Amino acid sequence: MAARIERLVTSGTFSLDGGTWEVDNNVWIVGDDHEVIVIDAAHDADAVAEAVGDRRLAAIVCTHAHNDHIDAAPALADRTGATIWLHPDDLPLWKLTHPDRDPDAHLADGQVIEAAGVDLTVLHTPGHAPGAVCLYDPALAAVFTGDTLFQGGPGATGRSYSHFPTIIDSIRDRLLTLPAETKVLTGHGDPTTIGAEAPHLEEWIARGH
């Protein structure tokens, strides 16, 4: 059974530094008819659980710990028994949303998360958040970038715990080195490809945000 990628869009709010914004988030479900991984359990545990259906949820992987990407993770884990994975550098952000519940396991650069015929390699890509990660599977020709890289440029770096030069280094060194045909599956909005974004790096640097 070949692995496949499903996208669920959920809606809610993103809050940081005293502001709150309405957002739509991509929840990525990767796996087969029997087992899946959820990347970023956003906003609505019921909707994510419904999309998973009767398949085993092996892991909930958080690309970073902004509240809109993790708010439904504990409820989904409690329902399914899945392990919540987060890079430890994002624990301060995690605690803003879930002060009484820790992630179950820590992501590390170079680690491979395996389930349902999927091998997701963890790429630590700080900048948007200190513990931001992307997840790359060459067999799927896809990288799940969270809020590190979007169609049209880097993720936002104007708020606490973020840093523009760092996100540029992460994108240049960890993402734009992937094959050009690699699909970029983002935390919000439409997918793109590495090849479509790579020519614009110098423009982003010149813009400075």
N, C-alpha and C positions, 0 to 999 in steps of 0.2 A: 504494500500500500504506500504510494508515494505521499510524501509530506506536502501539505498545501498551506497557503497563507490566507487567513480570513480577516477582514477589517470590520470592526464595530465602532460606530461613532456615538459617543455619549456626551451629554451636555451638563454643565455645572458652572462653578466659579473657581477662579484662581485668586488667591489672596497672599500678599506679601508686602511688608513695609507699610502697613496701614491702608493699603488700597485693595479693592476687590473688583474683578473684571469677569464678565460672562465669557465662557470659552466652550468650544467643542473640541473634544479629544479623540484621537484615534486609539482604540484598543486593538492590539494585534494578537490574533489567536493562530498559533503555528502548530501543526501536527497532522494527525490522520484521523481515521474513524474511531480510534480506540483511546488515544492519549494526546494531550495538547499542552502547550506552554502558553500562558498569557503574558504579554508584554504591556505593562502599565495598566493596572486595574483602576480605571478612572470613573469616578462619580457614582456609578450605579451597579452595585454588586448583583442585583437581581437580573439586570440586562446581560451582564457578562456571564453569569451562571446559566442563563437561558441559552446564550450562544454556545457555551461549552456543551450543554446538553448532558447526555449520559456518559460522555467521555471522561476518562480520568484526567484531572488537572494535576500535572506533575510539578509545576512551578509557576509562581507569579514573580516575574523579573521586573524590577523597577529601573527604568533608565536613569532616573534621578528622583529626588524626594520633594519636589514642589508639590503642594497639596493636591493639585488637579490631576496628578499622575498616580497618587498613592491613596487617595481618600477612601476608596472602596476595597483596598487590599486586605485589611484585617477581616472585614466581614466576609469577603470571598474565601479567604483562607479558612476561616472558621467553618464555613459551609462545606468545604471540599477537602480539607486536610492538606491542601497544597502548602509548599514551603515558599515564604516570601524572601526574595533575594534583593539585597541592596549593597552598593559600595559603601564601606564604612566612612568615607570622607563626607558622605551626605547625612550622617546621623544627626547633626545639629538641625538640619532642615526637617528631617523626619519627625524629630521631637516636637516641632512646632505644631504638627498635625496630630500625631499619636504619642502624647507624652507618657502614656501608661502601657504602651505595647512596643516592643522592639521587633525589628525584622528577625526572621528565623536564621538567616545565613548571610554571610558577607561575600560579595563578589570581589574577584581579584583580576587584574589585567592578565590576559592570556588564558584564563580559565575557559573550559569548554563545558557548556550545559547541554546535556544529551537527553533527548526524549523523543519518542515517536519518529525515529529516523532523522531527527534534526540535530545538527551539531552547531550550536551557537557559540562563537568565540567572543569573549568579552574584550572590548577595546576601551580602556579608560580614557575618556575624552573630556577632561575638565574644561571649565570656562563658563558655560551657562550655569553650572553648579559644580562644586568641588569634586563630588563623586559621580558626575555624569558619566554614563557608559553608552557605547553603541554595541550592537550585537550583530555579528557577521556570520553568514553561512554561505560559503562559496557554492555549495551544491544547489542552493536556492537562488543563487546570484542576487542576493539581497542583503542589505544592511539596515537594521532598525536603528534610527539615529535619535530617537527621542526629540529633545529640543536643541540638539547640537547643530544640525544642518537641515535646512529647509529648501524648498524650491525658491531660489532667489537669494539665499545667503545664510549666514550664521544665525543661531538663536539669539535672543535678547541677552544683553549683558549690562543693563542699566540699573539692576537692583542688587540687594545684598547677596553676598556669596558668589557673585559673578565677576568676570574679568575678561575684557575684550582681547587683549594680546594672547591670553591663554587659550581662548576658544579658537583663535586663528591658528595657533600652533597645533592644536588638536586636529583641526580639519585638514591642515596642510600635511601633517606627518602621519596621521592615522587613517584618514578617510580618502583623501584625493589620491592616495597611493593604491587604492583598490582598483580592480579592472573597470574600465569606462562603462561597460554595459551593466554594472551592478545597480540594481534598483535601490533607491533611497526611500525607505518607508518611515515617514516622519511622525512626530507626536501630535501634530495638528496639520490640517490641510492636505493637499494632494501630493502624491509621490513624485519623485523626479529620478534622475540617474546621476551617477558620479560624473559621467562624461558631459552631461548638460551643465553641471555646476562648476567643474574644474576650471574652465577658461576665465571665470569671473573673480578668482581669488584676489587679484590685485585691485579690482574695483572695490571689493568689500573692505580691504585694508585702507584704501584711499577714503572711503566713506567714514571709516572709523567707528562703526557701531553695528 
